[in-house]
Amino acid sequence: MSVGEGEGEWTLANAGRQTHAAATIRVSRSGMPVAEFTSPAPVRASLTERAGASIESISSAVAQQPEIPKRYAVREKNDIRYIECDEAPRLRAIIDSQMSVSRSGAASLGPRVILLDGAGSFGPLIDNDEKLYNLDHHSDCERLFTLSTCEQALLLVHSGLDLSEGDWKIYANDPDLDTVLAIWCLLNYRRVRELSPEARDVLLPLFRLEGAIDANGPELASLCGLSNDNLEQTLQRIDHLLARERELKQARSWTKKRLLPYTLQMLRAVDALVYAAEDFGDYARIDAIYGHVEVAPGRVAVVCRDAAGIYAVEQHLKTRWGDQLSLIALENEPGQYTLRRVTKLSGPKLGPAYDRLNRVDEAVDGHPLNKRWGGSEDIGGSPRPAGTMLSAEELLQNLERAYRPSTRWRRIRASMAVVLAGVSCMFIWPLASFFPTPTSLPGFRGAVTASYSFGLASLILLTVGMFLAHSTLKRRPWVYGWRTPIKGGGAWLFPIMLLGALPVAAWLSTSVGTRGVEIGTGVAAGWLAITSGEIWFRGLVHGLLVPDHSVQRPQGTWQISRGAFASSLAYAVVATVMARPVLDHALFPQLGVSEAELVLGILALFFAVGLALAAFRERSLSFLPGLAIQLVGFSIVAAIYSYTL
């Protein structure tokens, strides 16, 4: 997410200082005025005291030049704000005033980390194996002989460090000029390697002098190797960049500054010194880049917004991403996305993206059936005509998950975890015994007490299931089947689904008495038990596997999905435990079957019932039809039971 560019704007103001009469002003290649001195000035002296020009006049002179693109933006992801450059989208500069990590602690930051100027509390480090770099000249080193942070960054870039491979994080804790120049060098690593001679004549002395001053102080900086004229010109440029820092320090506001907006403007100020507008002849700005994710090794998907067509945007993005660009999700209008596969002969196809987005997007509600993400393997788009209900951030997350590598063991482990989660409801059931039974109420005796305990346990299960469904998967109730059902086919499953009421009907026949109040409370408890069971198994348990595994689609091909298998297995185990006592004494003994055959027979029966309920849930996009059918079946059993009494 991009933060407004106007945030933290500041002006290089330095009015009211005394004018030095011996200086005149000329304009450099970059548009920044440069003062010419009749004699060398002291290191880090004030520009206006030596040059006779106010900072306002300098800013005015810069403004008259052709505009240099504003390539830097403050963005936010996972509650972390950072600076990103349009031309280096895989680098993120994070500035945290509390950042000071040890060598062992740096390993927890992940791969591809660059620490700047004190962000690492250990000595300078180049670890190419771990992709960890600490550009520091304070700790565990001879400072007199150690280059400053910005010069280390310059050498690191020119040494060929591949900053285009993977996502890099740059950490700093204080944006002084040395640190800002290091960040600028890293974010501009492509252009720094190909600078024109005129730009190099500005940049290299700037880094050399600022590095010498920051490392060894102003007294020794005059020994940095620059000629007298070059030294004076570079001093002026440094003074221009330091104007705001001095202003804040004089006002004792340096520690209160907003770090990212301040750094953002400093980076743009360095751009104005080094570049000219004609250096960006091939630069094309995209209206908004929401972010990127890696969908395969060395392949990224980019989600962006622009008024141009997908093919024009593709060409613009290729100038930044090169061969790494694999997928594009372009938003032309709010919620209306075009998906484009850039690498046709290699890299991921769009099929996995369609499958996952259709499972998690609330807009894919089956009204009509073709209201889905879809298209060819090379180009497609969001549901028509209303578009997607996913945010750009959610779209990024789901694209990443769609192409995340998965092993067979990982899939088996996920299914086992879901089965265990389903069976765990048997441990929730006994919680009802901790609640007092209101035996003092009139008529609260006999079978009513049993119905109360059974209904209370069902209510607890219902509450826990709804809470877990609400708190997982970012509160997407439609993923758990909480939505209006559609006609997806499968009416022939109704007789099998009716058997889903059998476990509760078995309880009814053994635990409910003959009085009207006992039958009424028993039926109410049975309805509650069926509802809680359906929400638990076809809602929560099944829904946990829906986002990451394929499911049946309305009117689509029949199959047994991983979610259907896992939820049905858990359902069969629990249903067998509930129904076995009555079946043991009624039906199966007459058939002359063994104990093992009895258990396996009941288990197989309810596994088939679970598969039927799960299949209908997937094809109708809702568990409500299956719930309704079971309630009808139970009500019929209850009516027959009461009629025979």
Legacy VTK file of the C-alpha trace (Angstrom):
# vtk DataFile Version 3.0
C-alpha trace
ASCII
DATASET POLYDATA
POINTS 645 float
0.000 0.000 0.000
1.388 3.350 -0.987
1.418 6.266 1.401
0.641 9.745 0.128
3.612 11.430 -1.495
2.832 14.756 0.080
3.388 13.371 3.535
6.281 15.026 5.270
7.150 17.469 2.475
9.745 20.009 3.498
11.550 22.965 1.959
15.274 23.537 2.045
15.000 26.870 3.810
17.963 28.687 5.189
17.026 32.356 4.968
18.531 35.145 7.042
22.169 34.097 6.928
24.982 36.485 6.103
26.142 36.694 2.465
29.734 36.078 1.527
30.690 38.829 -0.909
33.449 36.945 -2.668
31.271 34.219 -4.167
29.218 33.924 -7.323
26.706 31.299 -8.399
26.590 29.072 -11.478
24.338 26.091 -12.292
25.674 22.528 -12.425
24.641 19.793 -14.852
22.008 18.595 -12.430
20.445 22.012 -12.066
21.839 22.565 -8.578
23.642 25.923 -8.254
27.275 25.710 -7.327
29.181 28.511 -5.627
32.639 29.475 -6.870
35.065 30.579 -4.161
38.136 32.708 -4.397
39.706 30.670 -1.598
38.986 27.285 0.011
36.235 27.348 2.601
36.265 25.435 5.844
34.860 21.930 5.685
31.081 21.780 6.313
30.798 25.580 6.400
27.356 27.034 5.689
26.577 27.502 2.028
25.008 30.922 2.372
27.814 32.183 4.556
30.223 31.357 1.741
28.169 31.594 -1.402
25.780 34.483 -0.937
22.738 32.484 -2.095
19.740 31.463 -0.044
18.426 27.930 -0.184
15.125 29.283 -1.531
16.896 30.643 -4.602
18.600 27.290 -5.081
15.270 25.456 -4.892
13.822 27.934 -7.385
16.677 27.275 -9.785
16.129 23.532 -9.462
12.399 23.922 -10.075
13.070 25.586 -13.412
14.747 22.442 -14.725
12.748 19.599 -16.381
11.223 17.462 -13.690
12.951 14.314 -12.502
10.463 11.486 -11.832
9.479 10.881 -8.228
10.521 7.254 -8.116
10.424 6.738 -4.357
7.318 6.030 -2.296
6.502 5.076 1.263
4.609 1.786 1.282
3.244 -0.549 3.911
2.976 -4.319 4.138
2.201 -6.481 7.154
2.103 -3.322 9.304
5.702 -2.480 8.328
6.310 0.825 6.548
9.251 1.138 4.204
10.631 3.091 1.260
10.634 1.529 -2.168
12.016 2.715 -5.490
10.024 2.062 -8.660
13.162 0.846 -10.406
14.242 -1.485 -7.593
10.965 -3.102 -6.469
12.658 -6.011 -4.701
14.444 -3.735 -2.208
12.748 -2.288 0.868
14.411 0.311 3.069
13.117 0.051 6.637
14.112 2.791 9.073
13.546 2.032 12.742
15.118 4.218 15.383
15.214 1.230 17.775
17.016 -1.042 15.339
20.266 -2.444 16.694
20.610 -6.169 16.179
23.414 -8.522 17.167
25.119 -10.969 14.823
23.003 -13.847 16.089
19.867 -11.720 16.048
20.476 -10.730 12.435
19.873 -14.335 11.390
16.249 -14.003 12.529
15.664 -11.233 9.976
15.678 -13.777 7.173
17.812 -14.001 4.044
19.012 -11.065 1.948
19.503 -8.426 4.632
21.680 -5.300 4.535
22.293 -3.433 7.806
23.448 0.169 7.653
25.505 2.341 9.983
24.727 0.936 13.419
21.625 -1.097 12.605
23.904 -4.068 13.277
25.718 -3.894 16.602
28.705 -5.867 15.296
31.571 -5.222 12.950
31.493 -4.881 9.161
30.427 -8.135 7.538
30.081 -9.637 4.080
28.415 -13.056 4.255
27.567 -14.136 0.733
26.331 -17.549 1.848
23.713 -16.178 4.234
23.177 -13.031 2.144
23.858 -10.873 5.207
25.813 -7.625 4.941
26.629 -5.184 7.728
27.907 -1.881 6.337
29.262 -0.284 9.480
32.323 1.660 10.578
31.703 1.934 14.316
31.959 -1.467 16.013
34.804 -3.995 15.958
36.909 -2.093 13.442
39.653 0.525 13.200
37.538 3.527 12.356
40.468 5.539 11.051
41.067 2.956 8.320
37.460 1.893 7.664
35.320 3.342 4.897
32.031 4.966 5.777
28.696 3.251 5.191
27.914 5.037 1.929
31.307 4.162 0.438
30.925 0.542 1.503
27.523 0.497 -0.231
29.050 1.980 -3.388
31.772 -0.666 -3.496
29.277 -3.432 -2.730
27.107 -2.388 -5.684
30.056 -2.080 -8.060
31.387 -5.443 -6.883
28.411 -7.096 -8.561
26.077 -7.927 -5.662
22.920 -9.281 -7.327
20.148 -7.227 -5.755
17.608 -8.396 -8.316
17.589 -11.946 -6.949
14.911 -12.281 -4.287
13.474 -9.687 -1.943
16.005 -7.653 0.040
15.520 -5.733 3.270
17.679 -2.698 4.083
17.678 -1.685 7.741
18.790 1.649 9.184
18.136 3.416 12.473
19.044 7.047 11.754
18.826 8.768 8.349
21.906 10.951 8.577
23.534 11.851 5.265
25.930 8.905 5.276
23.017 6.487 5.712
20.809 8.281 3.175
23.543 8.093 0.541
23.977 4.373 1.234
20.223 3.779 0.842
20.222 5.853 -2.346
23.110 3.838 -3.775
21.404 0.511 -3.063
18.014 1.594 -4.428
19.736 2.965 -7.543
22.058 0.000 -8.021
21.151 -0.423 -11.690
21.765 3.211 -12.639
24.858 3.571 -10.430
26.614 0.911 -12.496
25.871 2.770 -15.733
26.261 6.445 -14.779
27.318 8.930 -17.395
30.692 10.669 -16.903
28.906 13.884 -15.853
26.872 12.091 -13.210
29.929 10.251 -11.910
31.725 13.570 -11.533
28.976 14.604 -9.124
28.339 11.313 -7.332
31.811 9.948 -6.608
33.224 13.118 -4.989
29.992 13.403 -2.993
30.393 9.912 -1.567
34.160 10.332 -1.024
33.900 13.604 0.868
30.816 12.739 2.904
32.394 9.404 3.741
35.614 11.056 4.877
33.759 13.579 7.023
31.483 10.972 8.610
34.302 8.518 9.280
37.118 10.822 10.395
35.634 14.247 10.999
36.040 17.553 9.137
39.673 18.051 10.089
40.910 15.051 8.107
38.303 15.323 5.332
40.451 17.728 3.335
42.855 14.785 2.811
40.215 12.789 0.920
42.014 13.263 -2.409
39.767 15.804 -4.137
41.191 18.793 -5.921
40.650 22.195 -4.370
37.879 23.188 -6.801
36.196 19.800 -6.600
36.384 19.917 -2.824
34.588 23.276 -2.695
31.882 22.274 -5.146
31.242 19.030 -3.304
31.098 20.861 0.016
28.339 23.036 -1.335
26.325 20.057 -2.499
26.701 18.450 0.907
25.579 21.689 2.541
22.481 21.737 0.350
21.632 18.225 1.470
22.337 19.010 5.114
20.215 22.152 5.290
17.138 20.398 6.670
19.163 18.283 9.094
20.799 21.395 10.516
17.487 23.139 10.767
15.983 20.267 12.762
19.003 19.974 15.030
19.048 23.701 15.742
15.386 23.491 16.676
16.151 20.388 18.761
13.628 18.449 16.674
15.984 15.947 15.063
14.850 13.071 17.275
11.184 13.945 16.636
11.358 13.908 12.859
9.270 11.498 10.849
11.906 9.142 9.573
10.411 7.831 6.348
9.064 11.130 4.915
12.350 12.840 5.755
14.388 10.092 4.085
12.063 10.116 1.084
12.747 13.798 0.435
16.472 13.387 0.991
16.568 10.639 -1.650
14.812 12.925 -4.112
17.275 15.686 -3.293
20.175 13.371 -4.152
18.396 12.537 -7.414
18.327 16.253 -8.250
22.070 16.464 -7.698
23.069 13.411 -9.705
20.522 13.038 -12.483
19.124 15.183 -15.244
15.607 14.809 -16.610
16.908 13.395 -19.889
18.365 10.449 -17.963
14.802 9.158 -17.571
13.719 9.163 -21.186
12.657 5.498 -20.972
10.983 5.853 -17.561
7.244 5.118 -17.469
5.294 5.417 -14.268
2.512 3.010 -13.325
-0.393 4.682 -11.518
-0.064 2.366 -8.500
1.895 -0.793 -7.780
0.227 -2.607 -4.898
3.061 -5.060 -4.463
4.623 -8.268 -5.711
5.026 -11.865 -4.592
7.281 -14.658 -5.715
5.340 -17.404 -7.493
8.322 -19.527 -8.558
12.099 -19.328 -8.141
13.140 -16.125 -9.861
9.535 -15.414 -10.973
7.232 -12.753 -9.546
3.596 -11.722 -9.856
2.883 -7.977 -9.745
-0.473 -6.448 -8.777
-0.922 -2.905 -10.032
-3.406 -0.269 -11.188
-3.163 1.767 -14.378
-5.454 3.231 -16.996
-3.368 1.806 -19.838
-4.005 -1.583 -21.387
-2.450 -4.797 -20.168
0.096 -4.996 -22.992
1.353 -1.436 -22.476
1.651 -2.038 -18.726
3.488 -5.288 -19.423
6.153 -3.424 -21.371
6.540 -0.836 -18.608
6.876 -3.504 -15.920
9.450 -5.434 -17.949
11.788 -2.436 -17.763
11.804 -2.857 -13.970
11.509 -6.595 -13.512
13.121 -7.953 -16.647
12.905 -11.721 -17.019
11.603 -12.108 -13.453
8.170 -10.791 -14.429
5.876 -13.813 -14.717
2.281 -12.778 -13.903
0.480 -9.423 -13.941
-2.794 -8.563 -12.214
-3.847 -5.183 -13.622
-6.734 -3.237 -12.127
-8.276 -0.925 -14.721
-11.344 -0.072 -12.641
-12.105 -0.776 -8.968
-12.372 -4.541 -8.563
-11.889 -5.239 -12.280
-8.658 -7.148 -12.854
-6.974 -8.576 -15.910
-4.605 -11.486 -15.297
-1.758 -11.888 -17.741
0.857 -14.607 -18.025
4.021 -12.966 -19.330
6.286 -15.992 -19.723
4.363 -18.262 -22.071
6.992 -20.939 -22.588
8.068 -21.178 -18.960
6.883 -20.199 -15.532
3.495 -20.820 -13.883
0.199 -20.925 -15.759
-2.940 -19.080 -14.659
-4.945 -22.206 -13.790
-3.846 -22.423 -10.125
-4.617 -18.741 -9.665
-8.152 -19.151 -11.034
-8.785 -22.180 -8.795
-7.736 -20.533 -5.570
-9.319 -17.153 -6.253
-12.638 -18.820 -7.042
-12.522 -20.600 -3.684
-11.828 -17.518 -1.559
-13.511 -14.656 -3.456
-16.926 -13.780 -2.027
-17.944 -12.402 -5.429
-17.899 -15.966 -6.819
-21.353 -16.778 -5.468
-22.762 -18.822 -8.341
-25.252 -16.148 -9.408
-24.775 -16.802 -12.330
-22.563 -19.884 -12.520
-20.080 -18.251 -14.897
-19.438 -15.390 -12.481
-15.914 -16.579 -11.751
-12.251 -15.869 -12.213
-11.324 -17.447 -15.493
-9.939 -17.293 -19.007
-7.144 -19.051 -20.837
-3.809 -20.120 -19.378
-2.275 -16.905 -20.740
-4.861 -14.193 -20.059
-8.041 -13.939 -18.022
-9.703 -11.825 -15.402
-11.958 -11.277 -12.422
-15.669 -12.155 -12.178
-17.939 -10.170 -14.490
-19.644 -7.773 -14.342
-19.205 -6.697 -10.713
-15.547 -7.657 -10.307
-13.775 -9.138 -7.318
-14.447 -8.438 -3.649
-10.826 -9.167 -2.736
-8.597 -6.247 -1.814
-5.284 -5.799 -3.594
-3.448 -7.096 -0.537
-5.679 -10.180 -0.368
-5.142 -10.758 -4.087
-1.385 -10.697 -3.555
-1.582 -13.121 -0.651
-3.735 -15.556 -2.574
-1.537 -15.450 -5.665
1.403 -16.341 -3.479
-0.513 -19.210 -1.849
-1.760 -20.475 -5.217
1.788 -21.152 -6.390
3.387 -22.095 -3.084
5.236 -25.421 -3.479
3.619 -28.283 -1.608
4.963 -31.758 -0.920
2.899 -34.902 -0.496
3.923 -35.105 3.141
2.791 -31.528 3.746
-0.610 -32.280 2.216
-0.972 -35.463 4.269
0.021 -33.603 7.415
-2.556 -30.881 6.743
-5.272 -33.500 6.202
-4.335 -35.339 9.411
-4.439 -32.095 11.361
-7.921 -31.367 10.039
-9.152 -34.863 10.894
-7.852 -34.467 14.440
-9.519 -31.066 14.663
-12.802 -32.679 13.621
-12.553 -35.526 16.114
-11.647 -33.072 18.894
-15.321 -32.159 19.201
-15.707 -35.281 21.366
-13.500 -33.567 23.941
-15.688 -30.456 23.845
-18.809 -32.503 24.563
-17.963 -33.310 28.240
-17.690 -29.581 29.015
-21.444 -29.565 29.498
-20.977 -31.462 32.765
-19.334 -28.400 34.317
-22.567 -26.426 34.044
-25.198 -26.835 36.773
-28.463 -28.575 35.902
-31.551 -26.478 36.804
-33.385 -29.341 38.541
-35.451 -26.884 40.557
-37.461 -25.893 37.483
-40.942 -27.458 37.164
-40.928 -30.624 35.083
-37.138 -30.721 34.940
-36.674 -34.422 35.616
-36.191 -37.725 33.867
-35.469 -37.563 30.158
-35.691 -33.763 30.182
-32.418 -33.684 32.082
-30.772 -35.880 29.446
-32.094 -33.639 26.682
-30.808 -30.598 28.540
-27.289 -32.043 28.820
-27.301 -33.160 25.189
-28.566 -29.771 23.986
-26.097 -27.870 26.167
-23.178 -29.880 24.795
-24.432 -29.179 21.269
-24.687 -25.478 22.060
-21.096 -25.420 23.346
-19.908 -27.176 20.187
-21.879 -24.728 18.051
-20.358 -21.746 19.881
-16.791 -23.057 19.627
-17.212 -23.919 15.949
-18.576 -20.497 15.044
-15.843 -18.761 17.058
-13.078 -20.696 15.338
-14.613 -20.112 11.916
-14.890 -16.403 12.690
-11.292 -16.089 13.855
-9.546 -18.079 11.100
-9.089 -17.371 7.400
-9.562 -13.659 8.057
-13.279 -13.954 8.783
-14.415 -15.209 5.402
-17.690 -16.964 6.267
-18.337 -18.008 2.658
-15.232 -20.209 2.760
-16.993 -22.199 5.508
-20.201 -22.533 3.515
-22.046 -19.635 5.131
-23.768 -18.363 2.000
-26.944 -18.690 -0.048
-26.945 -22.087 -1.812
-27.232 -22.481 -5.567
-28.332 -25.309 -7.860
-25.078 -27.146 -8.394
-26.431 -30.613 -9.140
-26.467 -33.767 -7.029
-30.113 -34.198 -6.040
-29.590 -37.984 -6.218
-27.554 -37.669 -3.005
-30.640 -36.743 -0.936
-31.446 -40.286 0.296
-27.855 -40.774 1.466
-27.801 -37.363 3.125
-30.970 -38.215 5.053
-28.970 -40.866 6.902
-26.947 -38.053 8.456
-29.741 -37.755 11.012
-29.202 -41.361 12.137
-26.690 -40.706 14.992
-28.972 -38.147 16.652
-32.028 -40.292 15.948
-30.225 -43.159 17.718
-29.751 -40.961 20.745
-33.433 -39.935 20.619
-34.672 -43.508 20.669
-32.593 -44.442 23.725
-32.621 -41.282 25.851
-36.055 -39.641 25.467
-39.077 -40.628 27.535
-42.773 -40.806 26.673
-44.064 -37.533 28.103
-44.799 -34.737 25.665
-42.348 -32.374 27.313
-39.649 -35.034 27.144
-40.235 -35.623 23.447
-40.342 -31.868 22.760
-37.076 -31.136 24.571
-35.509 -34.172 22.920
-36.448 -32.972 19.448
-35.135 -29.467 20.210
-31.846 -30.901 21.503
-31.628 -33.118 18.394
-32.104 -30.161 16.050
-29.388 -28.276 17.910
-27.044 -31.278 17.748
-27.516 -31.707 13.990
-26.955 -27.984 13.415
-23.808 -27.871 15.527
-22.469 -31.016 13.859
-23.034 -29.683 10.352
-21.430 -26.326 11.188
-18.500 -28.158 12.756
-17.810 -30.764 10.050
-19.049 -29.291 6.755
-18.425 -25.740 7.925
-15.260 -25.414 10.007
-13.408 -28.696 9.372
-14.148 -28.791 5.647
-13.502 -25.048 5.273
-10.001 -25.295 6.747
-8.852 -27.148 3.620
-10.891 -25.234 1.036
-8.457 -22.352 0.327
-5.413 -24.533 -0.317
-6.946 -27.549 -2.068
-9.199 -27.943 -5.080
-12.905 -28.675 -4.609
-15.841 -29.503 -6.848
-17.463 -26.639 -8.682
-21.181 -26.202 -9.363
-22.281 -28.348 -12.299
-18.665 -29.488 -12.622
-16.890 -32.842 -12.668
-17.552 -35.193 -9.770
-14.581 -35.837 -7.522
-13.641 -36.381 -3.897
-11.733 -33.360 -2.676
-9.208 -33.413 0.140
-11.540 -31.312 2.276
-14.426 -33.715 1.671
-12.304 -36.756 2.533
-10.862 -35.302 5.754
-14.131 -33.868 7.064
-16.018 -37.076 6.206
-13.471 -39.245 7.996
-13.698 -37.124 11.149
-17.497 -37.105 10.882
-17.594 -40.889 10.483
-15.516 -41.432 13.625
-17.704 -39.175 15.757
-20.977 -40.488 14.281
-19.879 -44.081 14.875
-19.207 -43.356 18.541
-22.662 -41.785 18.882
-24.668 -44.382 16.946
-22.901 -47.625 17.800
-24.704 -48.346 21.104
-28.182 -48.448 19.581
-27.077 -50.272 16.438
-25.191 -52.785 18.540
-28.372 -53.744 20.338
-30.797 -53.555 17.465
-29.724 -54.205 13.906
-26.285 -55.700 13.550
-26.508 -58.497 16.162
-29.362 -60.001 14.150
-27.048 -60.201 11.148
-24.505 -62.252 13.041
-21.554 -59.910 12.474
-18.466 -59.625 14.648
-17.476 -56.664 16.763
-14.855 -55.491 14.270
-17.261 -55.900 11.367
-19.850 -53.934 13.304
-17.518 -50.990 13.869
-16.190 -51.011 10.309
-19.700 -51.256 8.893
-20.950 -48.271 10.884
-17.789 -46.325 10.053
-18.137 -47.020 6.317
-21.810 -46.059 6.380
-21.212 -42.688 7.954
-18.119 -42.044 5.838
-20.339 -42.429 2.771
-22.914 -40.108 4.344
-20.181 -37.571 5.071
-18.913 -37.711 1.477
-22.436 -37.112 0.174
-22.937 -34.115 2.470
-19.500 -32.719 1.602
-20.024 -33.113 -2.140
-23.379 -31.357 -2.010
-21.849 -28.619 0.141
-19.166 -27.985 -2.479
-21.508 -28.031 -5.458
-24.092 -25.778 -3.826
-21.407 -23.532 -2.202
-23.234 -23.925 1.124
-23.760 -26.452 3.918
-27.333 -25.221 4.446
-29.029 -27.705 2.040
-27.374 -30.651 3.788
-28.380 -29.259 7.154
-31.982 -28.824 6.033
-32.177 -32.385 4.697
-30.860 -33.829 7.964
-33.304 -31.765 10.004
-36.132 -33.050 7.855
-34.935 -36.631 8.277
-34.643 -36.259 12.045
-38.064 -34.642 12.292
-39.568 -37.579 10.411
-37.910 -40.051 12.790
-39.104 -38.019 15.796
-42.665 -37.950 14.453
-42.651 -41.720 13.908
-41.218 -42.242 17.380
-43.882 -40.109 19.081
-46.647 -41.734 17.021
-45.637 -45.246 18.073
-45.681 -44.433 21.775
LINES 1 646
645 0 1 2 3 4 5 6 7 8 9 10 11 12 13 14 15 16 17 18 19 20 21 22 23 24 25 26 27 28 29 30 31 32 33 34 35 36 37 38 39 40 41 42 43 44 45 46 47 48 49 50 51 52 53 54 55 56 57 58 59 60 61 62 63 64 65 66 67 68 69 70 71 72 73 74 75 76 77 78 79 80 81 82 83 84 85 86 87 88 89 90 91 92 93 94 95 96 97 98 99 100 101 102 103 104 105 106 107 108 109 110 111 112 113 114 115 116 117 118 119 120 121 122 123 124 125 126 127 128 129 130 131 132 133 134 135 136 137 138 139 140 141 142 143 144 145 146 147 148 149 150 151 152 153 154 155 156 157 158 159 160 161 162 163 164 165 166 167 168 169 170 171 172 173 174 175 176 177 178 179 180 181 182 183 184 185 186 187 188 189 190 191 192 193 194 195 196 197 198 199 200 201 202 203 204 205 206 207 208 209 210 211 212 213 214 215 216 217 218 219 220 221 222 223 224 225 226 227 228 229 230 231 232 233 234 235 236 237 238 239 240 241 242 243 244 245 246 247 248 249 250 251 252 253 254 255 256 257 258 259 260 261 262 263 264 265 266 267 268 269 270 271 272 273 274 275 276 277 278 279 280 281 282 283 284 285 286 287 288 289 290 291 292 293 294 295 296 297 298 299 300 301 302 303 304 305 306 307 308 309 310 311 312 313 314 315 316 317 318 319 320 321 322 323 324 325 326 327 328 329 330 331 332 333 334 335 336 337 338 339 340 341 342 343 344 345 346 347 348 349 350 351 352 353 354 355 356 357 358 359 360 361 362 363 364 365 366 367 368 369 370 371 372 373 374 375 376 377 378 379 380 381 382 383 384 385 386 387 388 389 390 391 392 393 394 395 396 397 398 399 400 401 402 403 404 405 406 407 408 409 410 411 412 413 414 415 416 417 418 419 420 421 422 423 424 425 426 427 428 429 430 431 432 433 434 435 436 437 438 439 440 441 442 443 444 445 446 447 448 449 450 451 452 453 454 455 456 457 458 459 460 461 462 463 464 465 466 467 468 469 470 471 472 473 474 475 476 477 478 479 480 481 482 483 484 485 486 487 488 489 490 491 492 493 494 495 496 497 498 499 500 501 502 503 504 505 506 507 508 509 510 511 512 513 514 515 516 517 518 519 520 521 522 523 524 525 526 527 528 529 530 531 532 533 534 535 536 537 538 539 540 541 542 543 544 545 546 547 548 549 550 551 552 553 554 555 556 557 558 559 560 561 562 563 564 565 566 567 568 569 570 571 572 573 574 575 576 577 578 579 580 581 582 583 584 585 586 587 588 589 590 591 592 593 594 595 596 597 598 599 600 601 602 603 604 605 606 607 608 609 610 611 612 613 614 615 616 617 618 619 620 621 622 623 624 625 626 627 628 629 630 631 632 633 634 635 636 637 638 639 640 641 642 643 644
